[in-house]
């Protein structure tokens, strides 16, 4: 792009965002820049910018310690980590998964030539309903791929029992579940592998990035080969691997970010409480259940709109917020099972996924990130109340 044009569009972008008071669903939580530049200077001095550099090694170790897990393998993003996790366990045939997720969950199977088998979700947790898994198992089933949606833990005990009974592997898509604990144990310690995302929109970000977590040393070794083209040493290639490596800048950012994550989760918790208080009297709005034995990470703040009680459909609220420059998002609508590459599958039929269909039409994720001010949360809630109370708007719709 022409540099003048680029500068102009950048200014326009920044001005629009500042002056008009736009509120996005999320913003990356970044550390003070000078702390990051100290690390950058070291990268410049060392001239070692990728391929298992010093910061990469330090970040893997620090992350495993922080998360309370044995082994972490860093990746350039969460999607590649999911693709490699599927490869490393040699999955094939069919894998049972959820339609209520970001499309990357199912795409990872597709890239491995595996047929996703969609299973309905639990209305309370929005995660795979373990009571509906068994009837979907066939001789072709090799694994279960559940997602800890919004960081809410899956029923790991029941899913584990089913996998043990039928000899299936489990990969947890833990893209939303950074730092979540069930009891005193990290939620990442369940299943064969867990996959994290450090995308800009996640509570812990390295701009792009991801990781596979495992307690199995041999698996960790094979994952590391696979993410580096399959190289076991300078001249030995043990598998058709891929390039999924995290670079030194991402790893350096990760090291700095670790210092701030606890206070950020606290801030998110406070904002979540504020939202819940402010919205508690509004008919037709319900929030995600929090569980006593879980350390939640407050990654998202989804609300669910009961049209009959709220008086307007979810999309009326969504559009109205947008008009007020509040860019909430409908995670996860449409369901993955609605996308053209999946909708022809027998398991994608809407009547087989009634809970997922219902919830995806009700959900709207409200803005939540660390720099969000309390006054902005109040503004979002005021707008929601305005939509509820706005009868003129209602009449307009009927006409
Ligand atoms: N599994 C699950 C369950 C996932 O949710 C995801 C990713 C993955 C796997 C795959 O992991 P990665 O390969 O991404 O590591 C976003 C993210 O791109 C995606 O990472 C995320 N899930 C998904 C839930 O959300 P979009 O299309 O909604 O992103 P976008 O660009 O519209 O951003 C949302 C808002 O965030 C913007 O309106 C403004 C704000 N934003 C975004 C970016 C990129 C910023 O303020 N700054 C930024 O740099 O998908």
Boltz pocket constraint, residues with backbone or C-beta under 6 A from the ligand:
constraints:
  - pocket:
      binder: B
      contacts: [[A, 24], [A, 25], [A, 26], [A, 27], [A, 28], [A, 77], [A, 78], [A, 79], [A, 80], [A, 101], [A, 102], [A, 104], [A, 105], [A, 147], [A, 173], [A, 175], [A, 176], [A, 196], [A, 197], [A, 198], [A, 199], [A, 200], [A, 201], [A, 208], [A, 209], [A, 210], [A, 327], [A, 329], [A, 331]]
      max_distance: 6.0
